[in-house]
Amino acid sequence: MGLDAPQVEETAVKIFNIPNLLSMSRILAVPIFVILMLEKTPLHALIAGIVFLLASATDWLDGYLARRWGQVTNIGKLLDPVADKILIMSAMVILVEVDIIRAWIAIVFIGREFAVTGLRSIASSEGIIIPAETMGKFKVVAQAIAVIALLLNDYRPDIWLNYTGWGALWVAMFLSVYSAGQYFMTYKKHMD
């Protein structure tokens, strides 16, 4: 038995609400960011930094609006972290490609993202939804600061940008590992 027109419309409204559209916009920003980064000019770096900053800001905004407007959905709980991971993994790969960071640093971040995504997928298949952890949100902020500062420093070297970028990157690495541990502990608690 299929859905009638009002049910289809109601389902579409739940899926295509503003918070979920903001998460989707983060995914759509990735190709723009990548194309800009592959054109190594100061103007492209600046625009890429702005695109990355705006995309990163939607991470905070979508969660805030979903809670405030009562539009928290299971698809949103899954879409939000996937959008974060696509944005961050793309940024890490591009930072390696343009020779700003070493590959092992990107591997730590990307490995963490795959591990947490895999865990959340397993949990979801068991009917357990694990929402984003607070430390994971701090990690995203630290990563955004690191990416933006390192991008801008690469095209307009500045000691302050360099220290900010690398400091934020090390903080993000610590938070990545720590927050991954939190996800696994949350899953373990649900299983107990």
Secondary structure as UniProt FT lines:
FT   HELIX           5..15
FT   HELIX           18..38
FT   HELIX           42..68
FT   TURN            69..70
FT   HELIX           74..97
FT   TURN            98..99
FT   HELIX           103..125
FT   TURN            126..127
FT   HELIX           134..155
FT   HELIX           159..191
//
